[in-house]
Structures are given as C-alpha cells and as structure tokens.
Amino acid sequence: MNIGISTFITDQGIRPAPLGTALEERAFDSLFIAEHSHIPVRRESPCPGGGELPEKYCRTLDPFVALSVIAAVTRRLLLGTGIALVPQRDPIHTAKEVASLDLVSDGRAVFGVGVGWNREEMRNHGADPATRGRLADERLRAIRELWTEDEAEFHGRFVDFDPVFCWPKPVRRPHPPIYVGGGKRAFHRVAELGDAWLANSDAPEDLGPRMEHLREVAGRDVPVTVFGVRGGPEQLEAYQRLGVERVLLDLPTLPERETLEHLDGLAALADRFR
C-alpha cells in the first residue's frame, strides 16, 4: 500500500519547495493538495466537517503554481490535486495547466477532481449548484479531448468549442490519471471518466461496502486512494486488508518547523506499510 500526504498549502504554512523536499526525503509517494479559489464572506453552505470553517480554506495557494514549484525540487513524488473544483474551472485553461504540470514534472501529475460543496463559491464562478455534476462531467470530457486530440473540439450543453490547437499534451498517455472524489453519487463519474476513486477518510468498515458498490457500478476493479486519513496503524492495516491502493495521511497546515516535526511522526507510521 502506498502512503502519501494530503494537505492545504497556504500563505501561513510551510512553503511549497521545502514541503516537497521534505516529503521526498521521507519517502512519501505522493502529495495531494486542496483547492478553493476563495470563500464568500456570506456563506450558507455548511462546513464539510461541521463547526466553523477553518481559516486554511480561505488561504489556499493556486494548486498548479504550488505543485509546479514542488515539481522543480523533486524527482519521484506524484503531484495531485485533492481536489480541483471542476465546476469552477474553465476547461481549456485547466487542460493546459494539468498538461503543463505533467510536462515539467516528467509525467508525475495526478488530476484529482470533484464537484465541490460550497454553493456560494461556485455561484461566483457562474456555476449553478443544481447542475454542477453535469457541468463537471462535460468539462472532464472536454479536457480529455484537449489532451488526446491534435485538433480537439467539443459540443455540449455547457461546453462548446470548434476545433482548436492546444499544447502541451500530457507526457503520460493517454492522459494523466483522473482521480474522482466524492461519495456514491460520484460512482458513475468514476466508472465513465475516472481512473481511480479518491475516497474521503471513511472508517474501514464503511469503506469496504462502498468499494463493493463501486465495483458493481463500474463493472471492474477501481483503484482506491483514501484522502485525509488521521488514524493510527490499526486503521491503516484495515485499509490494507481492503486492498486500498494508497492512503493519504492528513498533514495540518503549520509553519515549516512544526510541519517537519509532524512529518517525522507520519513517516514513522508510513514505514510500517512500505
């Protein structure tokens, strides 16, 4: 089972370059970072974890800028979005950003995607929360066309463009892996458009039945990466027994010295499963 890290990179925490160096030195296999373009001051959408929304949600760096910096100081680390908010993103710009990251990292980009939870945030981008799933699906299909076709075109309800040239193309063929986040409502998206499921840190006893359901929906075994894990060795052992491909340990957003100390503890835990 592979062990990586999931975190929020902000202007108040460790900078991207020392974080990337520290992760590779400690033999983590991947880094997945969160995205929020902004957080509206007046918000009705509840915080996913309950309670007050942590300040880190308001302060995230652009994920592709941060991951490109990390690409420059690492050689093996997989570089993922966890998650990119597809309903809030122009598909042509996004296709170019992911492909550019894949190029400068020599094929290490992972495109983790989701539809998002903050209705006020997506409305500011012109997205209707009621149709964000269909919008995300169309944009993902369009992005795949832009990655794989020299003269790409797409004609849908939400995305519509005549043939275009769009380079660079990704290094990895046919394209960087798409990890689809979300619960069971996202399983058809995983089946049609995804290469893996990016699951929330469900308890193993809950995750197992969901993995079985996903296999039924997809008609195949789907690799599973579990995001934001805060448990100890017993929980990781349970994920391993389920056949989880990768666990992403949750890294709090802290200044550099505290981050490195925390990573030492997570690395000791990870060493038990390598």
N, C-alpha and C positions, 0 to 999 in steps of 0.2 A: 504494500500500500504506500503510495506516495504521500509526502507531507509537505504542504505549502503554508503560506500565510495569507490571511485576508485582513485588510485594514482600510482606514481613511487616512489619506495623506493630506495634511492641511498646512496652512501658513504658521500654525502654532506648534507643530510637531517636528520630528526629525525630517531633514531634507531628503529628497529622493536619492541622491547619489550615495550618501553614507548608508542609507537603508538598504539599497540594492547590494552594495559591497558586503554589508553585514549578513544579509540573507545567503549570499553565495558562499561566504566563508563558513557559514554554519550548515551548509549542505541542504538547505531547503530547496525543493524542486520548482517552486512557483510562487508568484505574488499576484494576488487579485485585489484591485483597488476599487473603491466605491466612487460613484459619480452623482453629484447634484449640481446643476448649473447655478441654482440659487434657492433660497427658501423664502416664500412670501411671508411678510410680517403678519398679515391676517390670514390665518390658516384654520380650516375646519377638519382637514384630513387628520386622523389620529396617528400618533407615532406608532410605527410597527411593533415596537417592544412595550408599548404602554408608557404612561407617565409623560414627563416633559421631554421634548425633543432635544437630544444632546447638541451642544454648540458645533460639534465637528461637522454636522450635516450642512451648516451654513458656510463652511470654510474650506471645502474640498478644492484641491488643485485640479486643473483640467487633467483628465486621466491620460490622454495621449501625450501631452507635454511631459508629465511626470514619468511615464513609462519609457519615453524616448531617452530621457536623462539616465534612467536606470539601465537601459539597453547599452548605453555607451560605457558603463563601468562593470558590466557583467558579460559572461560568455555562455552560461548554461541555463540560467534562470528563465522559466517560462513567464511571460508578461501578459497578464489578463485583466480585463475589466470585470468588475464584480459589483454591480452590473452597469453596462452602458444603457441609458434610458432611451430606447429606440424611438418611442413616440415623440420625443422632444428633439430628435436629431434629423437634420437634412441627410437623406440617404447618399447623395453624391459626395458631399463633404466627408461623411462618415466612412464610405468606402475608401476614399483616398487616405484618410487618417489611419485606418487599420492596415491598409496595404503598405503605407509608408513605414509604420511601426514594424511590420513584418520584414520589410526590406532592410531597415537599419539594424534590426536585431538578428538578421540571418535566419529568419523563419521561426521566431520564438513567440509570435503574437497569438493570443487566445482571445476570441471575441465573446465575452460573456455578456448576455443581453437579457432584458426584461422589459415589462410594460410600465413599471413604476406604481407607486402608491399615493403620491402627493398630487391630488387633483388640481389644486391651485397652481402648483408649479407647472404642470403640463398645459393648463389653460393659457398661461403666459406665453407658451410656445405655439399657441394656436391649435393645440390638440384637444379634441373632445374626449373626456374620460369615458364616455359611454361607448366609443368606438376605438379606444386605444389598442385593443387586441388586434382588430382587423388592420388598423393602421400599421402596427408593428410588423405583422405578417407580410404586408405588401412591401414595406421598406426593406425587410430582410431579403425578400425575393429579388428586389431591385438591386440591392447591394451585391448579391451573388452574381447577378448578370454583369454588373460592372467589373467584378473581379475576374470573371471567366471568359468574357467575350471581348474581342478587339473592337467591334462596333456594337456596343451594348444599347439596347432600347427596352423600354418598359411602358406598358399601357394598362393602368388600373384605375380604380376609383379614387385613390388617394395619391398615387404616384404616376406621373405621366411624362415621358420624355422620348423624343425621336432618337435615332442612332447617334451615339456620341463616342468620342475617344476619351478614355480615362485611364491614365497611368500614374503611378506604377501599378503593375499587377503584383499580387502577393507572391512571395517566394514559395510558400507551401502550396502544393496543388492537391485538389482543385482550388482550395482556398484555406485560410486559417480556420481551425475548428471553431464551431459556434456552440457555446455552452448556454443552454436556455435555462434561465432562472424562473422560479415560480412554483406553485403547488399543482394540484391535479388539474386545474383548469388550463395549465400550460402544457399538458401532456401531448395534445395533438400538435402543438407547435414544436415540441421536442421531436415527435415522430416524423413530421414533414420537413422541418427546417434545421433541426439540431443534430450535432454530433455527440452531445453529452447532456446530461441533466445536472444543473447547478442547484442542488437542494439546500434549503435552509437547514440550520443545525437541529433537525428533529431528533428526538430521542430514538435510539436504535429500534426499540420495539414499535415505534410508529413508522419509521423509515422503511422497515422491511416490507410491510404490506403495500406501501406506496410504490416501492420498486417493482413488486409483482404486478401491480396495476399498470405501471408504465410499460412493462414488457408486453402485457396484453394489448394495450393501445397501440404500441409501436410495432408489434409483431417481430421484435428482435430484442436481443440484449442491448441495453443502452448503458454506456459507462456513466458512473455517478461520482460527482465531486460534491462533498458536503462543505458548506460555507459557514464561517463564523463559529467554529467549534471552541467551546470553553471548558470541556470536560477533561477528566484525567485519563489514565491508562485503561481503566475498565471500559470507558465509553469508546475509546479508540479500538480496543480489542473487539468490541461488539460490532463496530463498523467494519473491521477487517473480516470478521466471520460472515458478514452480509455480502462481501465481495465488492465493497466500495473501492473505487479506483484511487481516489485522492481525498484527503482531509485537509481543509484549510483552517489552521489554528487562528483564533482571533487575537490580533495584536492591538492593544489600546493605543490611542493617539497620544504620544508623550514626547517630551524633548529628547534629544539624542542620547544622553547618558542613561536616562531611565529606560529608553527603548532598548538599548543594547543589553542592559541588565535583564530586562524581561525576555529578550530573545534567547539569552543563555539558558533560562529555565525552559523555554519552549523547545530549544534544541535538544536538551537532555531528554525531554519527553519523546521527541521525534526519533531520537537514536534507538529507542526500543522497538521501532517498527520498520527500520530500514533493512 
